[in-house]
Amino acid sequence: MSTAGEKRKKVLLVCPASAIEVFAESKIRVAIPLVPYISLASLAGAALADGHQVRILDLSVSRNPADELAQNLTVFRPNFVGVTFTSFLYREAKDIAAATKKNNRAVVTIAGGVHSSVLPRETLEDSEFDMAVYGEGELTLKEIINGVPREEIAGLAFKQGSKIVVNRPRALMDDLDRLPFPAWHLYDLGRYRVPRINARRNPVGAIETSRGCPFQCIFCNKSVFGSRFRVKSPPRVVDEMAAMLRAGFREIHIWEDGFATNPDHAKAVCDEIVRRGLKFPWNVYNGIRIGRLDEELFRKLKQAGCYRVSLGIESGSQEILDRVNKGITLDQVRNTVSLARSAGVETLSFFLVGLPGETEETMRRTIDFARELGCDLNKVGIATPIPGTPMFEEYERKGLIETRDWARYSFHSREGVARHENLDYKTIRKYYDLFYKELYLSPSFIWKRFRRGLKTGDIFYDLASFLKTLKYRW
């Protein structure tokens, strides 16, 4: 906590306007969810707990981001401006830092998120950020605001004259229950909406029940939360859920890497929801771990109100799954989808094409496998070597990286970003397009979706969504 003699500080936490544009080239842009960011809510909660004034400025829901930023800088007059961003958003984050300094040179600008965690030194060398937080940010941000000497703050890089100093890493938090609740009241929930294809009620809120992923897929970035799996206790998780419902959320999505990494913990969360009699729709929006789900867990998910799980499958080729260190088998995938279907829980599959080692044959197998599984919804991306991943390091070592212009690092196009060892981009793109064409335009999928729409009342929403996708050249 701040001492009584410390001045109350003003903190403005900013999300860049193009935060969801990383999905702009997706074939199913109509399904992109717009939800308040849990990262900023969690950071805000930490600063509020020490008595500081905090505002969240999510420019992704702004009609005029530049004007709204200028207004907040002028009216609120923050002491600190923190910007969270991925590599794709680095250029825009730099513009926010520059605009902040132009408005008031005395404001301390802080970079945070995945990109600064991977490249803290480079982030500061090429921008008007004064500091870069790397790793988990709540405690680091608190110490910055509370005036701890910057040389003593773990997980921080900062400018010192013409030099850049990178302090020691911050140890991962062991007890996640000590985190203050996310400050959802700082968002205007009326500005957020998730398309009907991805939600049953609006507004939708995001929650994390754990941090860290012990699995080692080569395309994943572990720079913020690390590989050590840690959980919030089931009572704490459900306390947060209840608080979110009181704040105005009508549906909750779990956004994290490892909800079912410990199946017993996931079951205990479900049991706690049921014990308290909470009734609300929810789903596991990030890719739940194949091989960690059993019949009992699916039964408990359904009983607790979970209507959908997302499955990180990635490929229909066992050879490619092994090549990217996924650690699952195709039979495990088949069994998981079967268990979900038996329990009455919907499935959303996540696949990638253009992974290391891919050929036209393996991408063809991915499409065929997705059709065989018959999940309720399916998504595919083009595998891109994101900074901080083993895949990026491998591609850089092999001389396959073509640019470090991070604004080109989209999940649905890597043209001009990196070459593939076996395939040209045109071929990868062909199979990306084929995936959506064959999965969503097949008579079996259309008939299944039609029957579901009649049952749930979503038939007109589905039709409207389909018509919107025609302009994406299916």
C-alpha positions in Angstrom: 0.0 0.0 0.0 1.1 3.6 -0.5 2.2 5.4 2.6 0.2 8.3 3.9 2.8 10.8 2.8 2.8 9.7 -0.8 0.8 11.7 -3.3 -2.1 10.1 -4.9 -1.1 9.4 -8.6 -3.2 9.4 -11.7 -2.8 6.5 -14.1 -4.2 6.2 -17.6 -4.1 2.6 -19.0 -4.6 2.5 -22.8 -5.4 -0.2 -25.4 -4.5 0.7 -29.0 -7.4 1.2 -31.5 -6.4 -1.6 -33.8 -6.4 -4.3 -31.0 -8.8 -6.5 -32.9 -7.4 -5.7 -36.4 -5.0 -8.6 -36.0 -8.0 -10.7 -37.1 -9.0 -8.3 -39.9 -8.1 -10.7 -42.7 -10.0 -13.6 -41.2 -12.7 -15.3 -43.3 -15.1 -15.1 -40.3 -14.6 -11.5 -39.2 -18.4 -11.5 -38.4 -17.5 -13.6 -35.3 -14.8 -11.4 -33.8 -15.7 -10.7 -30.1 -15.4 -7.2 -28.6 -15.0 -7.6 -24.9 -13.3 -5.4 -22.2 -9.7 -6.4 -21.8 -9.0 -8.3 -18.6 -5.3 -7.3 -18.7 -6.1 -3.6 -18.2 -8.8 -4.4 -15.7 -6.4 -6.4 -13.6 -3.7 -3.8 -13.8 -6.2 -1.1 -12.8 -7.4 -3.2 -9.9 -3.8 -3.4 -8.6 -3.3 0.4 -8.8 -6.7 1.2 -7.3 -5.9 -1.1 -4.3 -3.1 1.4 -3.4 -5.4 4.4 -3.5 -4.4 5.8 -6.9 -6.8 7.3 -9.5 -7.1 5.1 -12.6 -8.8 5.4 -16.0 -9.0 2.8 -18.7 -9.0 4.1 -22.3 -9.9 1.3 -24.7 -9.3 3.0 -28.1 -10.6 -0.2 -29.9 -14.1 0.9 -29.2 -13.5 4.6 -29.9 -15.0 6.4 -32.9 -12.2 8.9 -32.9 -9.2 7.4 -31.1 -6.8 10.4 -31.5 -9.3 12.9 -30.2 -10.3 10.6 -27.3 -6.7 10.1 -26.3 -6.0 13.9 -26.5 -9.1 14.6 -24.4 -8.0 12.1 -21.6 -4.5 13.5 -21.6 -5.7 17.1 -21.3 -8.6 16.6 -18.9 -7.5 13.8 -16.7 -3.8 14.9 -16.7 -2.2 11.5 -15.8 1.1 11.1 -14.1 1.6 7.7 -15.8 0.3 6.4 -19.1 0.6 2.6 -19.6 0.0 1.0 -23.0 -0.5 -2.8 -23.4 0.2 -4.2 -26.8 1.2 -7.2 -28.9 3.9 -7.1 -31.6 1.2 -6.4 -34.2 0.3 -3.2 -32.3 3.8 -1.9 -31.6 3.7 0.8 -34.3 0.5 2.1 -32.9 1.6 1.9 -29.3 4.7 4.1 -30.3 2.3 6.7 -31.7 0.4 6.8 -28.4 3.6 7.3 -26.4 4.7 10.1 -28.8 1.3 11.8 -28.5 1.5 11.6 -24.8 4.9 13.2 -24.7 3.8 15.9 -27.1 1.0 16.7 -24.8 3.1 16.7 -21.6 6.8 15.7 -21.5 6.6 15.1 -17.7 4.2 12.1 -18.1 5.9 8.8 -17.5 5.1 6.4 -20.4 5.1 2.7 -19.7 5.1 -0.1 -22.3 3.5 -3.4 -21.3 2.1 -6.6 -22.7 3.5 -9.4 -24.8 5.8 -7.4 -27.1 7.6 -5.5 -24.4 8.0 -8.8 -22.5 9.8 -10.3 -25.4 11.8 -7.3 -26.5 12.0 -4.7 -23.7 15.3 -3.2 -24.9 14.2 -2.9 -28.5 10.8 -1.4 -27.4 12.6 1.4 -25.6 15.3 2.0 -28.2 12.7 2.8 -30.9 10.0 4.7 -29.0 9.2 7.5 -26.6 8.4 5.0 -23.9 10.3 5.7 -20.7 9.9 2.2 -19.2 8.9 -1.3 -20.4 7.4 -3.9 -18.1 8.2 -7.5 -18.9 6.5 -10.5 -17.4 3.5 -10.3 -15.0 2.8 -6.6 -14.6 0.6 -6.0 -11.6 3.3 -5.8 -8.9 5.7 -4.0 -11.2 3.2 -1.3 -12.1 2.4 -0.8 -8.4 6.0 -0.3 -7.5 6.5 2.2 -10.4 3.5 4.3 -9.3 4.4 4.1 -5.6 7.8 5.5 -6.3 10.1 2.5 -5.7 13.5 3.4 -7.2 13.4 2.1 -10.7 16.8 0.3 -10.3 15.2 -1.9 -7.6 12.0 -2.9 -9.6 12.2 -6.4 -10.9 10.7 -7.0 -14.4 11.4 -3.5 -15.5 13.5 -2.0 -18.3 14.1 1.8 -18.4 16.0 4.6 -20.0 18.9 6.1 -18.1 20.3 8.9 -20.2 21.5 7.4 -23.4 21.6 3.9 -21.9 18.8 1.3 -21.5 18.9 -0.7 -18.2 17.1 -4.1 -18.0 16.6 -5.2 -14.4 16.4 -8.7 -13.2 13.2 -10.7 -14.1 10.3 -10.7 -11.6 9.4 -14.0 -10.1 6.1 -15.4 -11.0 3.3 -14.9 -8.5 2.5 -18.0 -6.5 -0.7 -17.0 -4.9 -3.0 -15.6 -7.5 -5.8 -15.1 -4.9 -3.8 -12.1 -3.7 -4.5 -10.2 -6.9 -7.1 -7.5 -6.4 -10.3 -8.1 -8.4 -10.2 -6.6 -11.9 -11.7 -3.1 -12.1 -14.6 -3.7 -14.5 -16.4 -0.6 -13.3 -13.9 1.5 -15.2 -15.3 0.2 -18.5 -18.5 1.4 -20.2 -20.0 -2.0 -20.9 -22.5 -0.6 -23.4 -19.6 -0.1 -25.9 -19.0 -3.9 -26.1 -20.7 -6.5 -28.1 -20.0 -10.1 -29.1 -21.7 -11.4 -32.2 -24.4 -14.0 -31.6 -22.4 -16.7 -33.2 -20.0 -16.4 -30.3 -22.2 -15.5 -27.4 -25.7 -16.0 -26.1 -26.0 -12.8 -24.1 -24.3 -9.4 -24.1 -22.3 -7.9 -22.6 -19.6 -10.6 -22.3 -16.8 -10.5 -19.8 -13.5 -12.3 -19.8 -12.0 -14.1 -16.8 -8.8 -16.0 -16.0 -8.8 -18.9 -13.6 -5.1 -19.7 -14.0 -1.8 -18.5 -15.4 1.0 -20.3 -17.1 1.1 -23.2 -19.5 3.4 -26.2 -18.9 3.0 -27.4 -22.5 5.6 -26.4 -25.1 3.9 -25.9 -28.5 6.5 -24.1 -30.6 4.1 -21.4 -31.9 3.1 -20.2 -28.4 4.5 -17.2 -26.5 5.1 -17.7 -22.8 6.9 -14.4 -22.1 4.2 -13.0 -19.7 2.9 -15.8 -17.6 5.6 -18.4 -18.1 5.4 -22.2 -18.1 4.6 -22.8 -14.5 0.9 -23.5 -14.0 -0.8 -21.6 -11.2 -4.5 -21.3 -10.3 -6.9 -19.1 -8.5 -8.8 -21.1 -5.9 -12.3 -22.2 -7.0 -14.0 -19.9 -4.4 -11.9 -17.0 -5.7 -12.8 -17.8 -9.3 -16.5 -17.9 -8.5 -16.3 -14.8 -6.4 -15.0 -13.0 -9.4 -17.7 -14.4 -11.6 -20.4 -13.2 -9.1 -18.8 -9.8 -9.1 -18.8 -9.7 -12.9 -22.5 -10.5 -13.0 -23.1 -7.7 -10.4 -21.1 -5.3 -12.6 -23.5 -5.9 -15.5 -22.0 -8.8 -17.5 -24.5 -11.3 -18.6 -22.1 -13.9 -20.0 -18.6 -15.0 -19.1 -15.8 -16.3 -21.3 -12.7 -18.0 -19.9 -9.7 -16.4 -21.7 -6.6 -18.3 -20.6 -4.2 -21.0 -21.7 -5.0 -23.7 -19.1 -8.5 -24.0 -17.8 -8.4 -27.8 -17.9 -4.7 -28.3 -17.3 -5.6 -29.5 -13.8 -9.0 -31.3 -14.4 -9.7 -31.5 -10.7 -9.5 -27.7 -10.4 -11.8 -27.2 -13.4 -14.3 -29.6 -11.8 -14.1 -27.8 -8.5 -14.9 -24.5 -10.2 -18.0 -26.1 -11.8 -19.0 -27.5 -8.5 -18.7 -24.1 -6.8 -20.9 -22.4 -9.5 -23.5 -25.1 -8.9 -23.2 -24.9 -5.1 -23.9 -21.2 -5.1 -26.8 -21.5 -7.5 -25.4 -19.1 -10.1 -27.2 -19.2 -13.4 -25.4 -17.7 -16.4 -24.1 -18.8 -19.8 -20.4 -19.2 -20.1 -17.8 -20.9 -22.4 -14.1 -21.7 -22.5 -13.2 -19.4 -25.3 -9.4 -20.1 -25.5 -8.3 -23.5 -26.7 -8.9 -26.0 -23.9 -6.2 -28.7 -23.6 -7.0 -31.9 -25.5 -6.3 -35.0 -23.4 -7.2 -33.3 -20.1 -10.9 -33.6 -20.4 -13.0 -36.6 -19.3 -16.6 -37.6 -19.2 -17.1 -36.3 -15.7 -15.7 -32.9 -16.5 -17.9 -32.4 -19.5 -20.9 -33.4 -17.4 -20.0 -30.9 -14.7 -19.4 -28.2 -17.4 -22.8 -28.7 -18.8 -24.4 -28.7 -15.3 -22.7 -25.5 -14.4 -23.9 -23.6 -17.5 -21.0 -24.0 -19.8 -22.4 -24.3 -23.3 -19.2 -24.4 -25.4 -15.5 -25.3 -25.3 -12.8 -24.3 -27.7 -10.3 -27.0 -28.7 -6.7 -26.3 -29.8 -6.3 -29.0 -32.3 -4.0 -27.3 -34.9 -3.5 -30.1 -37.4 -5.0 -33.2 -38.8 -1.6 -34.7 -39.4 0.1 -36.6 -36.5 3.4 -35.9 -38.1 2.8 -32.1 -37.9 1.5 -32.3 -34.4 4.7 -34.0 -33.3 6.8 -31.6 -35.3 5.3 -28.6 -33.4 5.5 -30.3 -30.0 1.8 -30.3 -29.5 1.8 -33.4 -27.3 -1.6 -34.8 -28.4 -2.8 -37.5 -30.7 -5.6 -37.5 -33.3 -7.4 -40.2 -31.4 -7.4 -38.0 -28.3 -9.0 -35.3 -30.3 -11.7 -37.6 -31.6 -12.4 -38.8 -28.1 -12.7 -35.3 -26.7 -15.1 -34.2 -29.4 -17.2 -37.3 -28.9 -17.3 -36.7 -25.1 -18.4 -33.1 -25.6 -21.1 -34.1 -28.0 -22.4 -36.8 -25.6 -22.6 -34.2 -22.8 -24.4 -31.7 -25.0 -21.5 -29.2 -25.0 -20.8 -27.4 -28.2 -17.2 -27.4 -29.7 -15.2 -24.8 -31.5 -12.1 -26.1 -33.2 -8.9 -24.1 -33.7 -6.6 -25.2 -36.6 -3.5 -23.8 -38.3 -2.1 -24.2 -41.8 1.5 -23.4 -42.8 3.0 -24.9 -39.7 6.7 -26.0 -39.8 7.1 -29.2 -41.9 3.7 -28.7 -43.7 3.1 -30.0 -47.2 0.1 -29.8 -49.4 -0.8 -33.3 -48.2 -0.7 -32.4 -44.5 -2.9 -29.3 -45.0 -5.3 -31.5 -47.0 -5.4 -33.9 -44.1 -6.2 -31.0 -41.7 -9.2 -30.1 -43.8 -10.4 -33.7 -44.0 -9.9 -34.2 -40.3 -11.9 -31.1 -39.4 -14.7 -32.3 -41.6 -14.5 -35.7 -39.9 -14.8 -34.2 -36.4 -17.9 -32.2 -37.3 -17.4 -29.5 -34.6 -20.1 -26.9 -34.2 -17.8 -24.1 -35.3 -14.3 -24.2 -36.9 -11.5 -21.6 -37.2 -8.2 -21.8 -39.0 -5.3 -19.4 -39.0 -2.1 -19.1 -41.0 0.8 -20.1 -38.7 3.0 -17.1 -38.2 6.3 -17.0 -36.3 5.5 -14.6 -33.5 8.4 -13.0 -31.6 9.2 -14.8 -28.4 8.2 -18.3 -29.7 10.5 -21.2 -30.5 9.0 -21.1 -34.0 10.3 -17.5 -34.5 13.7 -18.5 -33.2 13.8 -21.4 -35.6 12.8 -19.3 -38.6 15.3 -16.6 -37.7 18.0 -19.2 -37.3 17.2 -20.6 -40.8 17.0 -17.1 -42.4 13.3 -17.4 -43.1 12.2 -14.2 -41.5 11.6 -11.6 -44.1 10.7 -8.5 -42.0 10.7 -7.2 -38.5 7.9 -4.8 -39.3 5.7 -6.1 -36.6 2.5 -4.5 -38.0 2.5 -7.2 -40.6 2.4 -10.0 -38.1 -1.3 -10.9 -38.5 -2.8 -14.3 -37.5 -4.5 -14.6 -40.9 -1.7 -13.6 -43.3 2.0 -14.0 -43.2 2.7 -12.8 -46.8 6.1 -11.0 -46.7 6.6 -11.9 -43.1 8.3 -15.3 -43.3 9.0 -17.9 -45.9 8.0 -21.5 -45.4 10.6 -24.2 -45.8 8.4 -26.2 -48.3 5.5 -24.0 -49.5 5.0 -20.7 -51.1 2.5 -18.3 -49.5 0.0 -18.7 -52.4 -0.3 -22.4 -51.7 -0.7 -21.9 -47.9 -3.4 -19.3 -48.6 -5.2 -21.7 -51.0 -5.6 -24.3 -48.2 -6.6 -21.6 -45.8 -9.4 -20.6 -48.1 -10.3 -24.2 -48.9 -10.7 -24.9 -45.1 -13.5 -22.3 -44.8 -15.1 -23.2 -48.1 -15.3 -26.9 -47.4 -16.2 -26.6 -43.7 -18.9 -24.0 -43.9 -20.4 -24.5 -47.3 -20.8 -28.3 -47.0 -24.4 -29.5 -47.1 -23.9 -31.4 -43.8 -22.7 -28.3 -41.9 -25.5 -26.1 -43.4 -28.1 -28.7 -42.5 -26.8 -29.1 -38.9 -26.6 -25.4 -38.4 -30.2 -25.0 -39.8 -31.6 -27.6 -37.4 -29.7 -25.9 -34.5 -31.0 -22.5 -35.5 -34.6 -23.7 -35.5 -34.1 -25.2 -32.0 -32.3 -22.2 -30.5 -34.0 -19.4 -32.4 -30.6 -18.4 -34.0 -31.6 -19.2 -37.5 -31.9 -15.5 -38.6 -28.7 -14.6 -36.9 -26.9 -17.4 -38.7 -28.4 -16.3 -42.0 -27.3 -12.7 -41.5 -23.8 -13.8 -40.5 -23.5 -16.0 -43.6 -24.6 -13.2 -45.9 -22.0 -10.9 -44.3 -19.3 -13.4 -45.1 -19.9 -13.4 -48.8 -17.8 -10.3 -49.3 -14.8 -12.2 -47.8 -14.7 -14.2 -51.0 -15.5 -17.7 -49.7 
